[in-house]
Amino acid sequence: MTYRIIIELTQKQGNIITLTPEQKHYLKNVLRLKENSEFIVLDGQYNTYLVKLNNDNGQIIKPLKEETELPINVTLMIALPKGKGFDEVIRSCTELGVNTIIPIISQRTLLKPSSHKLDRWRKIVKEATEQSERQRVPTILEPISFSEALKNTKQPNQNCYICVTRKHAKHLLTYLLPEITNSITIATGCEGGWTEKEINEAINLGFIAVNLGSRVLRAVTAPLVALSLVTSVIEQSYPKD
Amino acid sequence: MTYRIIIELTQKQGNIITLTPEQKHYLKNVLRLKENSEFIVLDGQYNTYLVKLNNDNGQIIKPLKEETELPINVTLMIALPKGKGFDEVIRSCTELGVNTIIPIISQRTLLKPSSHKLDRWRKIVKEATEQSERQRVPTILEPISFSEALKNTKQPNQNCYICVTRKHAKHLLTYLLPEITNSITIATGCEGGWTEKEINEAINLGFIAVNLGSRVLRAVTAPLVALSLVTSVIEQSYPKD
């Protein structure tokens, strides 16, 4: 396995990647790479390069053609769960290919995130991007209220779903098959679920209420289930081979 | 929400549920239920009862008709990941509806589980059964080697899949659609994946190699993705309404 790091766009000038002190430390002291050892650099914007260590910096050997990004834009609106569960949720969602995560302060959200949480979340998302061999770092927005998120989200031609426990809602998969052709947004609730008011507000804006099965899922499990379905339907409709 | 507890079959005699000291403590001291308060009792074998607290025991008011179990048997063979990840995996898989979990000691498994792990896992599975409002407690077997598990698993008419990172394997969802008609077994690897030898052994026994998408999933994410797909395809093929 070749090691992967993500850089800021400004770190690349021509064929030279200027490494930050942390990256130098990681490559030379942690990974113990020697002069001319190879590693992979991602600029977080779909470009991937094979690079060698050269005089404490990176020298690009060649661009790599890797395609592990989904061809369709997927946004998750996740009501913040209690405890530390959200860290693991965004890590898994990044692996699964999400493009944008909007942390939601819903009416039943107990946790009001502190301001340094966002930095921590962005660090997790970046790590997970490297580990899952993606080319693009997903965007994680500032936590906002559900009403505000709803107003910003719904675009024409975008499919939007809100996951609910109502028994008469159809299963999300029913709407995703046979294929997904437009960008998609899915909202999942926190412990206790969305309030009736929140569900109705979303439905009035064009969201479709869906369920994720007969059993009661925890707030940390629901986004993974929804995203597993979305990414799998997209990938098997647009095979690479 | 009505509180739910799981009993052993021997605790029920006629209409009386004899509570264990732990259950009495939980209902009376933790939940602070009073005489004649109602709660729900599951016997872990598909029977659910509405019960009232009566003289330190439970008295059945009526059986409840609940159906949150999948109509098709789903078995997961999960190679033990490193660290504490497995606890969370079995909790989520129980919520999602798995019937049998077989912890696998694969060639790349680093963790050799201690003997008291199994008790801990069974406790987690039971808690998750209650929380997700299932009727049946999934079975979690003793950890065994992959070869041994393979020999015990494959039955005629059972669909068996092994998740691999090989690019030419088709996506699991391709095989699951349009519906799942027979019981199903899915094997997911640990960090570093299955060895070639393990994959070939499984294929020789009739397993089909599948992938779960273009990105690299962690060992703790893969079983959830596979199970999300299986349970969703089953539930949307057999709607309740």
Interface residues (C-beta under 8 A of the other chain):
Chain A: E67 T68 E88 S92 E95 L96 G97 Q131 S132 E133 R134 K167 H168 K170 H171 L172 L173 T174 L177 L212 G213 S214 R215 V216 L217 R218 T221 L224 V225 S228 L229 T231 S232 V233 E235 Q236 P239 K240 D241
Chain B: E67 T68 E88 S92 E95 L96 G97 Q131 S132 E133 R134 K167 H168 K170 H171 L172 L173 T174 L177 L212 G213 S214 R215 V216 L217 R218 T221 L224 V225 S228 L229 T231 S232 V233 E235 Q236 P239 K240 D241
